[in-house]
Amino acid sequence: MNIQIFGKKKCFDTKKAERYFKERGIKTHVIDLLDKGMSKGEFNSVKQAVGGYHNMVDDNSKDKDLLALFSYLSEEDKEEKLLENAKLIKTPIVRNGKQATVGYQPDIWKNWS
C-alpha cells in the first residue's frame, strides 16, 4: 500500500488519519496542503476518485469570505480556484494509488489492500 495523506497541521481529522495508519503499521507520506499544496495531476486524480471537485470543498472552512467568493464563481473557474486555495479543501485527503477519500473515512480504508 502506498498511502498519501494530504492534510493541514491543525486539522484533527488529519491527525486521526495519520494515527489510524500508524497503529496498523502502514507507512504513509504526509503532505501539508497549506505548505506544499497539490499538483494539478494529484488534484485531478483525487477529483476523479471522489466523484468531482464538489466533494472536495470544505463547507466549514474558517475563511468565510473566500468560501463566499467561491460560491459565486462560474463552474469553470471553481476548480482552478480550489486548486489555488488549499484552505477550501476538506481534509484529510487520503490516496492509495487511484483510490482516494476526503475526510476521515476508516470504514473505506480498512477495505484497501
N, C-alpha and C positions, 0 to 999 in steps of 0.2 A: 504494500500500500504506500502510495506517495501522497501524503496529506499536506495541503497548504491551507493555512488559516490566515485570512485577511481580516484584520480587526483594528481596534483602537485601544490604546493603552489604558484608558479609564473605563472601558466597557466591561461590565461584569459578565455578560454572556460570552464575550471573547475569552475571558479568564476561565470561565466554566468549561468552555470547549477545549482549551489547552489542557486543563486538568483531566477532562474526560479521556483524551487520548494518552496522556502521560500515565494515568492509572492503569491503562491497558497495555502499556509498553509499546505503543505505536509512536514512531518518530514523526515529528511534524516540522514544517518550515513555516514560521510565523512572520507575516509581513504587516508592518504598521501602515494602514491605509492613509493616515493623515501625513505620514512622513514620506513614504515611497509611492503610494498610490497604486493603481492597476494599469497595466499596459492595455492598449486597445484590444489585442488578441485575448488577453485574460478576461477582460470585460465581456467581450462577445461570447466567449466560451461559457462563462457563468450565466450570462443573459439567456443563452440558448438552453442551458440545463435547467434553469428555474422558471422558464416559460415567459420570458420577456423582462424588460427593464422595470416595468411597473412593480414587479415583485421584489425589486431590489431597493425601492425607495423607503426610507425611514420616515414614516408619518409622524413620529415623535421626536424628530430632530430638534435640538436645542436652538438652532439657528432659524427661528420662525420667519424672519424676513426673507432669507434665502429660500425657504420652503414655499412661502407665498409667491415669490417671483417665479419659482419653478412651476407652480401650478398654472400660471398664466402664459407660459411659453407654448409655442406651437409644438406639435408632436415631433416634427423633425429636429427641433432644437433641444428637446428634453434629454435625449440620450447623450448628446455631447456635453450638456451642462452637468449631467450626473457623473460622467467620466471626469470632468474637470473639478468637481466639488465633492470630494470623498466624504465630507460631513453629512451629505444627504443619503449616503448608502447605509443600509441596515447591516449591522454586524452581529456575529461573525459570518463571514462567507467562508465556507469550508469546501475545498476542492479535493477530489480524488480522481485524477485523470479527467475524463469528460463529465463525470458526475459532480454536482455541486448543490449546496444548500445555503439558504440565507436564514440567519437567526440560529438559535440553539435548538438543534434537531437530533438528539441522541437516538431516537427511535429509528431514524433513517440511517444514521452512521453505523449502527450495530449490524445492519444488513450488508454493508460494504465488505467485500473480501478481496 
